[in-house]
């Protein structure tokens, strides 16, 4: 704005100067021209008198008298020319009027035909993946979920809609709402979908402070009957068995889950160590691949010292083994470790680079699970109309929410990756920024 105003003022000033210059030159030239003409006339008359004197046609006395008369008349005419005339004063008034009216007219024309709003301070552009972008994206998701909830209240006979709403609430950490939505899905759909059963079990366990006994465990068993390799159900079943000291049962589920994880992943190393501590066998190939000597092993908690074994973080990393996916590791910057607690919620999003900013897949974990080996695929989609497999490139975002909900808040920690192609398996993402 400052540059534009400076340039506009300079142009107006230059225009005024150029327009007024002819007026000033005209008056000066007019005065100079009149003086020169009078002087030339009297010079010619004096020369003619001198020629008459030389020719003898004019007496010396008459010559002197005539010459004195001409000199007197010349002095009189020159003095009158130097007196300011009324037209000159009128020209000066005209110049002053132009100097004032022209800038005012230029400003009025710009206000009428130009873009005065462009001179106002503009909001700073939001960098792609910045904190404000997080707010806009979360608000968009909240609006979509609220719109879906309102639609279902008007048309409640939509089991697929209720299942979508229940999973959305589950991912967002709104467990009471997720529980209410799961109850309205209906047995016809719920009992046939292992993913829904596992998510419902995880929701009920979360509402019961991690207790899986009772209805949550029944749902887990139903999910495993439909899909024995469902990652979420295997993790929940192993956790329930471990808490009741049934280590053979826990080992059986963890061993099956271990086969689905990349051998070099942190979760695989965690499970290998856990199985070894409870005396469960692990294949030599898996043990060698997951050995800390083959890479930098993360600091993991063993069942002997942990309150609970791995939960949804590992299950979600192993869930959805078909279709397009993006996987990698999320870490927390050492500088920010003191600003979070172990139970703070971690959300990992995959978002498309174009179109809607609605997440294509969402994984939820805890700070205690970091560093976390994640895997995002269509099984973690919020909406069937927005899936990871539909995008050629995505950006991975991770955020630590102190409130436990998907809605960003001041003080949340986050990290954003560069664009990656769908199918990438080695995304390294660090949470190293703080939302103001």
C-alpha positions in Angstrom: 0.0 0.0 0.0 2.8 2.5 0.9 4.6 2.0 -2.4 1.4 2.5 -4.4 0.5 5.8 -2.6 4.0 7.1 -3.0 4.0 6.4 -6.7 0.5 7.9 -7.2 1.5 11.1 -5.4 4.7 11.4 -7.5 2.7 11.0 -10.7 0.1 13.6 -9.7 2.8 16.1 -8.7 4.7 15.5 -12.0 1.4 16.0 -14.0 0.6 19.2 -12.2 4.1 20.6 -12.9 3.9 19.7 -16.6 0.5 21.3 -16.9 1.4 24.6 -15.1 4.8 25.0 -16.9 3.3 26.4 -20.2 1.3 29.0 -18.2 4.5 30.3 -16.5 6.5 30.3 -19.7 3.7 32.1 -21.6 3.6 35.1 -19.3 7.4 35.5 -19.2 7.7 35.1 -23.0 4.9 37.6 -23.6 6.6 40.3 -21.4 10.0 39.6 -23.1 8.5 39.7 -26.6 6.8 43.1 -26.0 10.0 44.6 -24.7 12.1 43.3 -27.6 9.6 44.6 -30.2 9.6 48.2 -28.7 13.3 48.2 -28.4 13.7 47.1 -32.0 11.3 49.8 -33.3 13.1 52.6 -31.4 16.5 51.3 -32.6 15.3 51.5 -36.2 14.0 55.0 -35.7 17.3 56.2 -34.2 19.2 54.7 -37.1 16.9 56.5 -39.6 17.6 59.8 -37.7 21.3 59.2 -38.0 21.0 58.5 -41.7 19.0 61.8 -42.2 21.7 63.7 -40.3 24.5 62.2 -42.4 22.6 63.0 -45.6 22.2 66.6 -44.6 18.4 66.4 -44.7 18.2 67.0 -41.0 19.8 69.8 -39.0 22.0 68.8 -36.0 19.7 70.6 -33.6 16.6 68.8 -34.9 18.5 65.6 -34.9 19.4 66.0 -31.2 15.8 67.0 -30.3 14.3 64.0 -32.2 16.8 61.6 -30.6 16.0 62.9 -27.1 12.3 62.4 -27.8 12.8 58.8 -28.9 14.8 58.0 -25.8 12.2 59.5 -23.6 9.4 57.4 -25.3 11.5 54.2 -25.0 12.0 54.7 -21.3 8.2 55.3 -20.9 7.2 52.1 -22.8 9.8 49.9 -21.0 8.5 51.1 -17.6 4.9 50.3 -18.5 5.8 46.8 -19.6 7.3 46.0 -16.2 4.1 46.8 -14.4 2.1 43.5 -13.6 -1.0 43.4 -15.7 -4.4 42.0 -14.7 -4.2 39.1 -17.1 -1.0 37.8 -15.4 -2.8 37.8 -12.0 -5.7 35.9 -13.5 -3.3 33.3 -14.9 -1.8 32.8 -11.6 -5.2 32.2 -10.0 -5.9 29.7 -12.8 -2.6 27.9 -12.0 -3.4 27.7 -8.3 -6.9 26.3 -9.1 -5.4 23.6 -11.3 -2.9 22.7 -8.7 -5.7 22.0 -6.2 -8.4 20.6 -8.4 -6.3 18.1 -10.3 -5.2 15.9 -7.3 -8.7 16.0 -5.9 -10.2 15.0 -9.2 -7.7 12.2 -9.7 -8.5 10.8 -6.2 -12.2 11.0 -6.9 -11.9 9.2 -10.2 -9.8 6.4 -8.6 -12.4 6.0 -5.8 -15.1 5.7 -8.4 -13.4 3.5 -11.0 -10.5 1.9 -9.1 -10.1 -0.5 -6.2 -9.8 1.5 -2.9 -10.3 -1.7 -0.9 -6.9 -2.9 -2.2 -5.2 -0.1 -0.2 -6.5 -1.6 3.1 -4.2 -3.9 5.1 -4.7 -7.4 3.8 -4.6 -10.5 6.1 -1.3 -12.4 5.9 -1.5 -15.5 3.6 -1.7 -18.8 5.4 1.2 -21.1 4.8 0.2 -24.5 3.5 -0.1 -26.9 6.5 0.2 -23.9 9.1 -1.7 -23.6 12.4 -4.6 -21.6 10.8 -4.9 -24.2 8.2 -5.4 -26.8 10.9 -8.2 -24.7 12.4 -9.9 -24.4 9.0 -9.6 -28.1 8.4 -10.9 -29.2 11.8 -13.7 -26.7 11.5 -14.6 -28.2 8.1 -14.6 -31.7 9.6 -16.7 -30.6 12.5 -19.2 -29.0 10.1 -19.4 -32.1 8.0 -19.9 -34.3 11.0 -22.5 -32.0 12.4 -24.3 -31.9 9.1 -24.3 -35.7 8.9 -25.7 -35.9 12.5 -28.4 -33.5 11.6 -29.3 -35.4 8.5 -29.5 -38.7 10.4 -31.8 -37.2 13.0 -34.2 -36.3 10.3 -33.7 -39.6 8.5 -32.7 -42.1 11.2 -33.2 -45.3 9.0 -29.7 -45.2 7.5 -27.4 -47.8 9.1 -24.4 -46.8 6.9 -24.8 -43.2 7.8 -24.8 -44.0 11.5 -21.8 -46.2 11.1 -20.0 -43.4 9.4 -21.0 -41.0 12.1 -19.9 -43.4 14.8 -16.5 -44.0 13.3 -16.0 -40.2 12.9 -16.8 -39.6 16.5 -14.5 -42.4 17.5 -11.6 -40.9 15.5 -12.3 -37.5 16.9 -12.2 -38.8 20.5 -15.8 -38.0 21.2 -16.5 -41.3 22.8 -20.0 -40.7 24.3 -21.3 -39.5 20.9 -19.6 -42.4 19.2 -21.3 -44.9 21.7 -24.7 -43.3 21.0 -24.1 -43.5 17.2 -22.9 -47.2 17.3 -26.1 -48.1 19.2 -28.1 -46.8 16.2 -26.2 -48.6 13.5 -28.3 -51.7 13.9 -27.4 -55.4 14.3 -27.8 -56.2 10.6 -24.8 -54.0 9.7 -22.8 -54.0 13.0 -22.6 -57.8 13.4 -21.3 -58.2 9.8 -18.5 -55.6 9.9 -15.4 -56.5 11.9 -14.0 -53.0 11.6 -17.2 -51.5 13.2 -17.2 -54.2 15.9 -13.5 -53.4 16.8 -14.1 -49.7 16.8 -17.2 -50.1 19.0 -15.2 -52.2 21.4 -12.4 -49.7 21.6 -15.0 -46.9 22.2 -16.6 -48.8 25.1 -13.2 -49.6 26.5 -12.3 -46.0 26.4 -15.4 -45.0 28.2 -14.6 -47.7 30.9 -11.1 -46.4 31.5 -9.5 -49.2 29.4 -11.5 -52.0 30.9 -12.2 -54.5 28.0 -14.1 -57.1 30.0 -17.8 -57.6 29.3 -19.4 -56.2 26.2 -16.1 -54.8 24.7 -14.5 -58.2 24.7 -17.6 -59.9 23.3 -17.5 -57.4 20.4 -13.8 -58.2 19.9 -14.5 -61.9 19.7 -17.2 -61.3 17.2 -14.8 -59.2 15.1 -12.2 -62.0 15.1 -14.7 -64.5 14.1 -15.5 -62.5 11.0 -11.8 -61.5 10.4 -9.1 -63.3 12.4 -6.5 -60.9 11.1 -8.2 -57.7 12.1 -5.4 -55.6 13.6 -7.6 -53.6 16.1 -9.4 -56.7 17.3 -6.1 -58.7 17.8 -4.6 -55.9 19.7 -7.6 -55.5 22.0 -7.9 -59.2 22.5 -4.2 -59.5 23.5 -4.6 -56.5 25.8 -7.6 -58.0 27.6 -5.8 -61.4 27.9 -2.7 -59.8 29.3 -4.6 -57.8 31.9 -6.2 -60.9 33.3 -2.8 -62.7 33.3 -3.7 -65.1 30.5 -0.2 -64.8 28.8 -0.7 -67.8 26.4 -3.8 -66.2 25.0 -2.2 -62.8 24.8 0.9 -64.3 23.1 -1.3 -66.1 20.5 -3.0 -62.8 19.5 0.3 -60.9 19.5 2.0 -63.5 17.4 -0.7 -63.3 14.8 -0.5 -59.5 14.9 3.3 -59.6 14.6 3.0 -61.4 11.2 1.2 -58.3 9.8 3.8 -55.8 10.8 7.0 -54.8 8.9 9.8 -56.7 10.7 11.9 -53.6 11.0 9.1 -51.4 12.5 9.2 -50.1 16.1 5.9 -51.9 16.8 7.4 -55.2 15.7 10.4 -54.7 17.9 8.1 -53.9 20.8 6.1 -57.1 20.3 9.2 -59.3 19.9 10.5 -58.0 23.2 7.1 -58.3 24.9 6.7 -61.9 23.7 10.2 -62.8 24.8 9.5 -61.4 28.3 6.4 -63.5 28.7 8.2 -66.6 27.4 6.3 -66.9 24.1 8.1 -68.2 21.0 9.0 -66.0 18.1 10.3 -67.2 14.7 14.0 -66.9 14.2 13.5 -64.8 11.0 11.2 -62.4 12.8 13.4 -62.2 15.8 16.5 -61.4 13.6 14.6 -58.8 11.6 13.2 -57.0 14.6 16.4 -57.2 16.7 17.6 -53.8 17.9 21.0 -54.6 16.5 19.6 -54.3 13.0 18.6 -50.7 13.6 18.0 -48.0 16.2 15.5 -49.6 18.5 13.1 -47.3 20.3 12.7 -47.3 24.0 9.7 -49.5 24.6 7.9 -50.5 27.7 7.7 -54.2 28.6 4.6 -55.7 30.1 6.4 -56.2 33.3 6.6 -52.5 33.9 3.7 -51.1 31.8 0.2 -50.7 33.0 -1.1 -52.1 29.7 0.3 -53.6 26.5 0.0 -52.1 23.1 -3.4 -50.8 22.2 -5.0 -49.2 19.1 -1.8 -47.7 17.9 -0.3 -51.1 16.8 -3.7 -52.3 15.7 -4.3 -49.4 13.5 -0.8 -49.7 12.0 -1.6 -53.3 11.0 -5.2 -52.8 10.0 -6.1 -52.6 6.3 -3.5 -54.7 4.5 -5.1 -54.2 1.1 -5.4 -51.2 -1.2 -3.4 -47.9 -1.2 -1.6 -46.9 1.9 1.0 -44.6 3.4 3.2 -45.6 6.3 6.1 -44.4 8.2 7.1 -43.2 11.6 6.0 -40.2 13.8 8.4 -38.9 16.4 8.3 -36.1 18.9 11.0 -33.4 19.0 13.1 -33.7 22.1 12.6 -30.0 22.8 8.8 -30.5 23.2 8.8 -33.7 25.3 8.4 -31.8 28.6 5.2 -30.0 27.3 3.1 -33.1 26.9 1.9 -36.1 29.0 1.9 -39.7 28.2 -1.9 -39.9 27.9 -2.3 -36.9 25.5 -4.0 -38.0 22.2 -2.0 -38.1 19.0 -3.9 -37.8 15.7 -2.3 -38.7 12.4 -4.0 -37.5 9.2 -3.6 -38.0 5.5 -4.9 -35.1 3.5 -5.2 -34.7 -0.3 -3.2 -31.9 -1.9 -6.2 -30.7 -3.9 -9.9 -30.3 -3.3 -11.4 -30.6 0.1 -9.2 -30.5 3.2 -11.2 -33.3 4.8 -8.8 -36.0 6.1 -8.7 -39.1 3.8 -7.5 -41.3 6.7 -7.1 -40.8 10.4 -5.2 -42.8 13.0 -5.4 -42.1 16.7 -2.8 -43.0 19.4 -1.2 -41.7 22.6 2.0 -39.8 23.3 3.1 -42.9 25.2 3.1 -44.7 21.8 5.7 -42.4 20.3 7.8 -43.0 18.4 4.9 -44.6 16.4 5.0 -46.7 13.3 1.8 -45.7 11.5 0.0 -47.0 8.5 -2.9 -45.1 6.9 -5.3 -46.8 4.4 -8.9 -46.8 3.3 -9.9 -48.7 6.5 -9.2 -45.6 8.4 -11.2 -43.3 6.2 -13.8 -41.0 7.8 -16.0 -41.0 4.7 -16.4 -43.5 1.9 -16.5 -40.6 -0.5 -13.0 -39.4 0.6 -10.5 -42.3 0.6 -6.8 -42.5 0.5 -6.9 -44.7 -2.6 -8.5 -41.8 -4.6 -5.5 -39.5 -4.1 -2.2 -39.7 -6.1 -0.3 -37.6 -3.5 -1.1 -36.7 0.1 0.4 -34.7 3.0 0.8 -36.4 6.4 0.1 -34.4 9.5 0.4 -35.4 13.1 -1.0 -33.4 16.0 -0.9 -33.9 19.8 -4.3 -32.8 21.3 -4.4 -32.0 25.0 -8.2 -31.9 24.9 -8.3 -35.4 23.2 -10.5 -34.1 20.4 -9.8 -33.6 16.7 -10.6 -29.9 17.0 -7.2 -28.0 17.2 -6.6 -25.7 20.2 -4.0 -23.3 21.3 -0.9 -25.2 22.7 -1.4 -28.3 20.5 1.8 -29.7 19.0 1.9 -30.6 15.4 4.2 -31.6 12.4 3.5 -31.7 8.7 5.3 -33.7 6.0 6.1 -32.8 2.5 3.8 -34.2 -0.2 4.3 -37.9 -0.7 2.9 -40.3 -3.2 0.3 -42.8 -2.2 2.1 -46.1 -1.5 5.1 -44.5 0.2 6.3 -46.7 3.1 9.1 -44.6 4.7 7.6 -41.3 5.7 9.5 -39.7 8.6 7.4 -37.1 10.4 8.4 -35.2 13.5 6.1 -33.2 15.7 8.1 -30.0 16.2 5.7 -27.1 16.1 3.4 -25.5 18.7 0.1 -24.0 17.7 -0.2 -20.4 19.1 
